[in-house]
Structure formats: structure tokens, C-alpha cells
């Protein structure tokens, strides 16, 4: 695997897993209501769509990192 592909895959997975982990920690709260959990998951979906739409920016940043 090329250095660029490795950086790109690691970057994308880091962004995705960080979003999921942040929401997971909130969902694990003992006092979370179903409404709060639904809002949390909806927020996760919005954030994942944002990452999806940032593909070109992520690609370009990874390209710079891989070149240096």
C-alpha cells in the first residue's frame, strides 16, 4: 500500500471513529433519555454526512502529508 493510501485511509477512519466514539460515550450515560439518544444519533448522521462532503478537502490534506 502506498504512503498516500495509508494516510488517506487512516485519516478517514480516524474522523469516522472519533465521531462514533464521541456519540457512544454520550449514549452510555445512565441518565440519557430516549429523546436525547435519538437527537445524539441524528447528530452523528449529520456529522458523518459532513465528513462525506469534505472528501476533497480530506484528500488534499492527505496528499500534502504523504508528500512530506
Secondary structure, DSSP 8 states (H G I E B T S, - for coil): --HHHHHHHHHHHHHHHHHHHHHHHHHT-TT--HHHHHHHHHHHHHHHHHHHHTHHHHHHHHHHHHH-
